């Protein structure tokens, strides 16, 4: 449906447009320039993500449930434009980017490069808290000549992206041109495109899309990126030639569709849809059906207004959300968005498959010639964080589906190609279980045990289900934590002897890690509790005995008394032998040379308190805090930073992963991770930045410390935690309320002109960041750490 506001369009206007901008388009032509420029992934610093809410049918996604047919489309927003749009499985990007160009008198602008952009939510409650992942994006010319307003969401009943687009010509005339960069089947090469039927079409095999507007494009053109695409033509020639096909050669294709010219003072509204299907006909049918259903109906269903089930119904079913929002300092806006974001980052073919982020870190400089999931994949560690946060929100269905999903990524005798140990969980996989990375990270084997215990304690996993899952999932994992074994999968032939892990939680180093060991001890105690409940006394005894043995050696293996910082007494990041005082080596990683173990400061030891392995006032914990918080340490090794914001007198703390971290932008030129030439040595090259999750982790520790003192947690304690750590995480969120993986810490050259505390192009939103925020809200509400394991604390935190 088309709505023209404030003017009546005349045929003469379209004719004038055709004679100027689109000269010479009558004849069919094949676009030259194949295969086009090298394709890249999309910019990773998202300001929004979206998909429809779909209800489970008996713990699975299938058509016919309360929400109707299942739509499998996800999108993201950055710089005011639609970036990666996935369809099918959650990592299968079919569209890299879609935006508008505006041609005016003497200029060609794009939304991404040339406009001021603002993003907000279309559907909110009376307090301004978002109720769905439908967005209003407004892009304005910096000189006040025009404005573009877009309403962006998906059709809950079809695989279709919906974009209502409103153009306002404020000074002079303008011609909008839709620009789309397909990335069919997740790759930038291998695509074909045409304008059959007056629509913009692209495809690769069984992956196809059709872009259609509620009023026909005045011209439609396809081409190859960097040579014959629409934007290149407009900038180079000032006209858009109507190439109607890309021909027999496949490549990096682009689509362009011009809309009628607006005169000064005129406004026009168009509904533009992107339909997906296994062939052109299916994609076109979906697009037509969505246009016929119309903007009001599709948006109302997406939101859950009226009789239709949608996002606001999901939020309404989260009983603790109101209380958690009251613990926030922003009125609950970020709490609402975090609940939506966590649920949105679940695959809709494999229920419970929770990914790390709907983005690919530093994607705009990462090749998409081959399929790359980026963070759109499953790590059991991030997975655990998300499931626990959703449980904290009162969602019991998704964490249960997640727990049931875990069998897909656990190594067993039936795992294809496995010739070694079983019970451990794959490092990183596609949502369908396809293996990507195969290192053994023992926290990722412990956390499924921890999740199972929490679900059992919450009554989500009943005794019958627990008994069913014990021999097939829980016992193999616990047995591996006890015995370890020799891996025999793909390249990995390592021999694992817990608590020595092949990789710790940052996936870079082998050895004894405080954070990994905290999870191992908690996982084994949790396994012992479940085994005892099921009458498996021998298993219970073995798991507890191993946990005791590991616990007794934590300080002896990982706490140095001869370190190079402060008074020399602190937990190491990782120790690769059994002597924490010998200044042993740590492996090079992320473009930084390996240094001695005592150089690295890392807050991972706080996980010992979070899970109950150590009390918050244990000497090894309190000794380690002094060095962790020392801001006089040179920047290359320093971990803590403080952030100040205009108009706010408070300071908010943040921490890097560890000193000497290279997982970030180049300090010399601000370049993306992996793009610069490393000179070697310290203080140059790549630098990991501050991660918001550590502000949440510290808030959890401070809550535990307050609870351990005489009299317990006081209102003053809660107020301090809320105003420092809760609010600190809220400050790190961007305009669209997405919390990033990393934020700019002020060291070196600022990438893209970032300001202090602004999210970088690493990965936004990071599901773990939102999960940590939600769990902190729940912990503050409960006055107790949400991730605490009571049997662990009772056994060790004395």
Secondary structure, DSSP 8 states (H G I E B T S, - for coil): --EEES----HHHHHHHHHHTTTT-SS--B--STT-S--B----B-SEEEE-----BTTB--TTBTTBS---EEEEEETTEEEEEEESSTT-EEEEEEEEEEEETTEEEEHHHHEEEEEEESSB-TTS-B-SS-EEEEEEETTSSEEEEEEEEE-TTSSEEEEEEEEEE-SS-EEEEEEEEE-GGG-SSSBEEE-GGGSEEEEETTEEEEEEESS--SEEEEEETTTTSHHHHHHHHSS-----B--S--B-EEEEEEEEEE-TT-EEEEEEEEEEESSHHHHHHHHHHHHHH-HHHHHHHHHT-TTS--HHHHHHT-TTHHHHHHHSSSTTHHHHHHHHHHHHTB-SSSTT-B-S-SS-TTGGGSB-SS---TT-SB-HHHHHHHHHHHHHHT--HHHHHHHHHGGGGB--TTSTT--S--S-B-SEE-TT--EEE----HHHHHHHHHHHHHHHHTTSS-HHHHHHHIIIIIHHHHHHHHH-EE--BTTB--EE-TTSBSS-TTSS--BB-HHHHHHHHHHHHHHHHHHHHTT-HHHHHHHHHHHHHHHHTHHHHHEESS-SSTTS-EE-S-BSSS-TTS--B---BTTB---BGGG--BGGGHHHHHHTSS-TT-HHHHHHHHHHT-TTS-TTT--EEEEEETTEEEEEEEEESBTT---S-BTTT---TT-S----SSSSSB---EEHHHHHHHHHHHHHHHHHSTT---HHHHHHHIIIIIHHHHHHS-TT---BS-B--S-SS-GGG--TT-B-SS-BS-HHHHHHHHHHHHHHHHTS-TT--HHHHHHH--
